[in-house]
Amino acid sequence: MSMNKEAYLCLSAMLRAREVKMLTADRAARMLEASGFEESAKLLADCGYEDMTGLSAGEIDAALSAHRAALFREIETLVPDKALVDMFRLKYDYHNAKAVLKGEAMGQDPLRLMSVSGRIEPEKLKSAYDEERTSELPPVLGAAMLEAGSTLARTANPQLADFELDRAYFAEMKTLADELGSPFISGYVRLLIDAANLKSAVRTARMHKSPDFLASVLVKGGTDADRIAAADGDGLAAIFAHGPLEKAAAAGAEAMSGGSMTAFELACDNAVNEYLKNVKLVSYGPEVVTAYLAAVENETTAVRMILTGALAGVPAATIKERLRDLYA
C-alpha cells in the first residue's frame, strides 16, 4: 500500500468518526429552542467546542476562529497533500488582504478584523504590504494586493479593489484544485465559482448596473462568464438548468424581480452543501477531507449565527430561516 493511500485511509477514518459529533439539523433545532443563550451554548459541548457561555459576540467569533485554525493545523500535519488545507486557508488570506487595504485607506488598524485561519499570519501579511515586501507573500496574493491597492488609490472605490482580490482568490483556488487531480474537488471549486457569479449577476441586476459592469465582476473558471453577463433572469435559469444550481438560479430570477435575496443566497449555499454530500459514499481520499473541511466551515457559520443571534435576542424563527443546510 502506498504511503499516501495509507495516510488517507487513517485520516478519512478519523474524520468519519468525528462526523457523528458534528452539528446536525436536530442539534441546531435544540439550540434554537433553548431557553436562552447560556443553554444554547451548553448544547455545543457534544460537538467538541469549548464552553462559550458567558462570552460576548466578539469573543464568540474569536473562539470559533481559533477552533477552525486549530483544526486546519491538525489536519495539515496528517494530510498527504497540504494543498487541500491551503484551499480553505486561502479565503482568510484574501479576507485579511481586504482588511489591510481598507485599513490603510481609512487610517485604521486592521488587525482586530483579521483572521488567524489563513496561510500567512495577520501581522506578517500586514507588515509585508505596509513595508512593500509583497514578494515575501504567495505570488498570486502579493500581486493581487498590489493591483487592488493601486485600484483603490486610483478610484477610492473599495468594491473595485475587492473584485480584484476575489478574482485572484478563485484563480488561486482553482489552480490548487487542478493540481490535486480530483474531478470531485475541481467540480467543487467550479461550483463555488458558478455560485459566486450567479450571486453577482442577481445583485448587479437589483442594483440596475450594466452588463459591462457585471462582466468586469465575474470570475473565470466556471460556466461561460460571457453568457452569464448577457443573460436576464430567465436566461440565467436556462444556463444553470439541469445542474446543481438549477433551483438557485430559479430563485435568482425571482430575486431579480424583487423576490427574496435571503432565499436566493440560501439556495446557492445549499446547492454547494448538497454537492459535498455525494462524498458520504466515498470510503477515503482527498474528497473526504475536502468535504469535512467545508462542513466544518458551514458548521462554524451556523454556530456563530445561532449564538450571536441568541445573545442579541433575535427570534429563533428569524435565525432558522437564514441557516444553511448542514452536512451531518
BAFIVEX-540066 format. One record per residue (C-alpha): x, y, z; residue in one letter. Coordinates in steps of 0.001 Angstrom, whole numbers, padded with zeros to 6 digits, always signed. Layout:
BEGIN
XYZa ...
***
This chain:
BEGIN
+000000+000000+000000m +001371+003445-000928s +002146+005890+001873m -000429+008349+000509n -003172+005734+000413k -002393+004601+003940e -002359+008191+005201a -005714+008933+003552y -007220+005739+004955l -006221+006717+008504c -007240+010369+008135l -010561+009534+006477s -011403+007053+009252a -010636+009716+011873m -012802+012315+010124l -015682+009881+009615r -015616+009180+013357a -015748+012923+014057r -018685+013479+011715e -021042+011830+014214v -020272+014650+016683k -020920+017438+014205m -023834+019844+014468l -026903+018209+012932t -030217+019807+011997a -031631+018206+015160d -028933+019683+017407r -029278+023076+015738a -033046+022960+016357a -032456+022199+020044r -030061+025148+020280m -032700+027390+018717l -035369+026086+021074e -033190+026604+024171a -034473+028979+026827s -031629+031449+026242g -028058+031996+025126f -026436+030143+028042e -028438+026972+027499e -027915+027159+023743s -024133+027449+024196a -024032+024484+026599k -025570+022222+023950l -022433+022677+021834l -020261+020686+024232a -021233+017434+022466d -019864+018853+019199c -016348+019368+020565g -016476+023124+021088y -015137+024899+024141e -017552+026320+026687d -018762+029607+025228m -021254+030519+027945t -020539+033998+029241g -018783+035166+026057l -019589+038347+024154s -020321+038318+020410a -016726+039313+019641g -015374+036619+021944e -017600+034004+020299i -016210+034974+016903d -012635+034745+018226a -013311+031337+019830a -014772+029945+016618l -011864+031318+014574s -009390+029697+016968a -011340+026407+016771h -011147+026446+012962r -007474+027449+012883a -006560+024627+015290a -008387+022150+013066l -006533+023391+009979f -003192+022992+011783r -004061+019475+012922e -005183+018220+009513i -002209+019892+007844e +000104+017587+009816t -001827+014470+008741l -002848+015056+005130v -000510+013950+002301p -001489+016953+000148d -001108+020233+002059k -002839+021987-000851a -006130+020559+000450l -005911+022667+003596v -004452+025637+001720d -007558+025609-000476m -009571+026508+002622f -006986+028809+004174r -006971+030959+001026l -010288+032594+001876k -008859+034040+005079y -005711+035340+003389d -007859+037277+000943y -010215+038431+003704h -007143+039718+005533n -005851+041402+002383a -009130+043305+002070k -008896+044338+005722a -005338+045636+005243v -006243+047711+002181l -009353+049185+003781k -007460+049858+006991g -004804+051772+005059e -007432+053780+003155a -009301+054694+006349m -006258+055185+008580g -007302+052347+010890q -005516+049315+012314d -006996+046247+010555p -005539+043589+012860l -008660+043231+015000r -010626+042366+011857l -008101+039849+010533m -008367+036071+010786s -005789+033619+012127v -007020+030899+009732s -005029+031936+006651g -001700+030648+005368r +000007+033885+006407i -000091+035273+009935e -002072+038544+010021p +000866+040607+011350e +003196+039233+008678k +000739+039919+005863l +000131+043473+007074k +003816+044302+007501s +004723+042780+004114a +002220+045089+002424y +002985+048156+004544d +006745+047799+004029e +006489+046962+000307e +007727+043409+000787r +004867+041670-001033t +007452+039451-002774s +007573+037560+000544e +003896+036624+000190l +002498+033835-002021p +002932+035227-005567p -000732+035441-006587v -001760+037022-003288l +001102+039538-003328g +000414+040615-006910a -003329+040884-006227a -002757+043095-003182m -000581+045461-005217l -003155+045601-008026e -006064+046089-005617a -004135+048751-003695g -003469+050604-006935s -007150+050364-007897t -008235+051670-004507l -005776+054589-004668a -006890+055475-008198r -010659+055141-007763t -011257+055413-003985a -013734+052569-004564n -013177+049650-002132p -015665+047488-004030q -013461+047526-007148l -010449+046593-005039a -012442+043705-003555d -013276+042466-007064f -009550+042309-007879e -008890+040218-004782l -011904+037959-005390d -010705+037130-008905r -007251+036269-007584a -008733+034177-004779y -010787+031991-007093f -007960+031723-009640a -005580+030504-006943e -008167+028122-005533m -008798+026652-008984k -005062+026158-009551t -004737+024250-006264l -007789+022117-007068a -006475+021270-010539d -003083+020305-009086e -004796+017828-006744l -006135+015970-009769g -009530+015073-008278s -012572+015615-010547p -014728+015969-007416f -012555+018743-005937i -012295+020544-009290s -016080+020282-009566g -016462+021712-006071y -014362+024769-006926v -016168+025215-010232r -019465+025145-008327l -018182+027785-005886l -017221+029995-008837i -020600+029482-010506d -022424+030282-007255a -020341+033450-006784a -021042+034534-010377n -024747+033796-010046l -024883+035931-006887k -023027+038733-008687s -025458+038598-011620a -028501+038863-009341v -027049+041638-007180r -025961+043595-010262t -029467+043357-011739a -031037+044543-008493r -028623+047492-008449m -029511+048293-012102h -025878+048055-013157k -024912+047496-016794s -023886+044161-018389p -020415+045676-018860d -020132+046238-015120f -021218+042663-014472l -018683+041356-016997a -015928+043168-015068s -017018+041481-011833v -017451+037876-012981l -014798+035290-012183v -013281+032945-014752k -013121+029205-014202g -016779+028231-014148g -019688+028426-016590t -019038+030803-019522d -018909+034271-017934a -019943+035990-021192d -023203+034028-021259r -023925+034967-017640i -023170+038653-018278a -025614+038759-021199a -028457+036856-019523a -031637+038136-017905d -033454+036238-015147g -034955+033598-017446d -031640+033330-019249g -029803+032615-016003l -032326+029926-015128a -031730+028343-018553a -027930+028493-018223i -027964+026605-014926f -030891+024285-015711a -030270+020572-015044h -027211+021364-012903g -026612+021692-009158p -027566+025392-009223l -030879+024896-011037e -033060+025755-008015k -030765+028609-007006a -030909+030137-010494a -034719+029954-010453a -034705+031692-007050a -032254+034208-008514g -034645+035028-011347a -037313+035767-008745e -034887+037870-006694a -034034+039934-009781m -037715+040874-009936s -037899+041870-006287g -038071+038435-004647g -036190+037390-001536s -032395+037705-001657m -032133+035657+001542t -033950+032711-000058a -031819+033003-003198f -028462+033114-001379e -029598+030255+000840l -030367+028192-002263a -026872+028889-003671c -025141+027777-000481d -027383+024739-000060n -026545+023622-003609a -022864+023563-002663v -023628+021623+000516n -025711+019106-001452e -022788+018544-003822y -020495+017802-000880l -022871+015171+000485k -022012+012969-002504n -018767+012162-000676v -020619+010244+002025k -020424+007194-000262l -016633+007553-000664v -014522+005447+001714s -011322+007501+001794y -009218+010020-000086g -008792+013769-000588p -012512+014086-001332e -013385+013027+002232v -011008+015646+003664v -012401+018357+001371t -015997+017620+002331a -015117+017554+006033y -013290+020903+005953l -016152+022500+004031a -018635+021010+006505a -016709+022442+009464v -016743+025899+007854e -020502+025626+007344n -020916+024406+010914e -018957+027268+012472t -021030+029731+010443t -024219+028124+011783a -022921+028142+015360v -021988+031819+015066r -025419+032725+013704m -027257+030807+016429i -025173+032000+019371l -024765+035647+018390t -028434+035726+017377g -029476+034307+020748a -027193+036772+022513l -028785+039672+020627a -032307+038418+021250g -033055+037651+017584v -036162+035443+017321p -035355+031760+016740a -037567+031690+013615a -035531+034520+012052t -032249+032716+012723i -033637+029419+011411k -034679+030858+008060e -031109+032057+007485r -029378+028786+008384l -027784+026766+005597r -028290+023003+005346d -025809+021076+007491l -023553+018269+006269y -024027+015942+009241a 
***
